[in-house]
Amino acid sequence: MRYIGLDLGTKTLGISLSNGIIASNYTTLRHNEEYDQLVNEVARIVDEKKVDVIVLGYPKNMNNTVGERAQISEEFKKKLEEKTGKEVILEDERLTSKVANDVMINADLSRKKRKERVDGMASVIILQSYLDRKVN
């Protein structure tokens, strides 16, 4: 089985891939909230990499409510499912960006590099969380 993890940010989409064991960063796409174009690009990657399962970060509020960003993710999920014909699994992503930043700070990356890589790293954390839970 092949998996793709997605972290949909306000300006970028972090993408990670996995064969079912370890998630690794694949790429980060920049966007201007042009979600249809972004869906087409993700669908191309899903087809090219022969992905079986799509895992999308679900940014719920800390009090477990659904805010604007989570609603955008729900709409993105629907569009992805229509385009790819595959189920998209929503994975709680609360604190993934903070964890990603902490990991990069510990790796002594500059603020500029952290900013460039945070969504990619967050997508790895989202996908790995799903894989770890699925196995256990």
C-alpha positions in Angstrom: 0.0 0.0 0.0 1.2 3.5 -0.8 0.1 6.5 1.3 0.1 10.3 0.8 -0.1 12.8 3.7 -1.2 16.4 3.1 -0.9 19.4 5.3 -3.1 22.2 3.8 -1.8 25.6 5.0 -2.9 29.0 4.0 -0.2 29.4 1.4 1.4 26.0 1.0 0.5 22.3 0.8 3.0 20.0 2.5 3.1 16.5 0.9 4.6 13.3 2.3 4.7 9.8 1.0 4.9 6.3 2.6 4.9 2.7 1.7 3.1 2.0 5.0 6.0 2.1 7.5 7.8 5.4 7.6 6.5 8.7 6.2 9.0 11.0 4.4 8.7 14.5 3.0 8.0 14.6 -0.7 7.4 18.2 -1.7 5.7 21.5 -0.7 3.4 23.2 -3.2 2.7 27.0 -3.0 -0.9 28.1 -3.7 -3.0 31.3 -3.6 -6.1 29.5 -2.3 -6.7 28.2 -5.8 -7.9 24.8 -4.5 -9.1 23.4 -7.8 -5.7 23.7 -9.3 -4.2 22.2 -6.1 -6.5 19.3 -6.3 -5.5 18.6 -9.9 -1.8 18.6 -8.9 -2.4 16.3 -5.9 -4.4 14.0 -8.2 -1.5 13.9 -10.6 0.9 12.9 -7.8 -1.6 10.3 -6.5 -1.7 8.8 -10.0 2.0 9.0 -10.7 3.0 7.5 -7.3 0.2 4.9 -7.4 -1.2 6.1 -4.0 -3.8 3.9 -2.4 -4.7 6.0 0.7 -4.9 9.8 1.1 -4.5 11.3 4.6 -5.4 15.0 5.0 -4.6 17.0 8.1 -7.7 18.2 9.9 -7.0 21.4 11.8 -9.7 21.3 14.6 -9.6 23.9 17.3 -8.0 23.0 20.6 -11.5 22.8 22.2 -12.4 20.2 19.5 -14.7 22.5 17.5 -14.5 22.9 13.7 -13.4 26.4 12.6 -12.8 28.0 9.2 -9.6 26.2 8.4 -11.2 22.8 9.2 -14.1 23.7 6.9 -11.7 24.5 4.1 -10.1 21.1 4.7 -13.5 19.4 4.5 -14.2 21.1 1.1 -10.7 20.2 -0.1 -11.4 16.5 1.0 -14.6 16.4 -1.1 -12.9 17.8 -4.1 -10.0 15.4 -3.8 -12.4 12.4 -3.4 -14.3 13.5 -6.5 -11.2 14.0 -8.6 -9.3 10.8 -7.5 -12.1 8.4 -6.7 -10.3 7.6 -3.5 -11.4 8.0 0.1 -9.6 10.8 1.9 -9.1 10.2 5.6 -9.1 13.3 7.9 -6.3 13.1 10.5 -6.4 15.4 13.5 -3.4 17.7 13.1 -3.6 19.9 16.2 -0.1 20.9 17.3 1.7 19.3 14.3 3.2 22.6 13.1 4.4 23.2 16.6 6.0 19.8 16.8 7.5 20.3 13.3 9.0 23.6 14.4 10.4 22.1 17.6 12.1 19.3 15.6 13.6 21.8 13.3 14.8 24.1 16.1 16.5 21.1 17.7 18.1 20.4 14.3 19.4 24.0 14.5 17.7 25.1 11.3 17.4 28.8 10.7 14.1 30.6 11.0 14.0 31.0 7.2 14.5 27.3 6.5 12.0 26.4 9.2 9.4 28.6 7.6 10.1 27.0 4.2 9.9 23.4 5.5 7.2 23.5 8.3 4.3 22.3 6.1 6.3 19.5 4.6 7.4 18.4 8.1 3.9 18.7 9.4 2.6 16.5 6.6 5.2 13.8 7.6 3.9 14.0 11.2 0.3 13.8 10.1 0.9 10.8 7.9 3.1 9.0 10.5 0.5 9.6 13.2 -2.1 7.9 11.0 0.3 5.0 10.2 1.3 4.5 13.8 -2.4 4.4 14.9 -3.4 2.1 12.0 -0.7 -0.5 12.9 -1.5 -0.5 16.6 
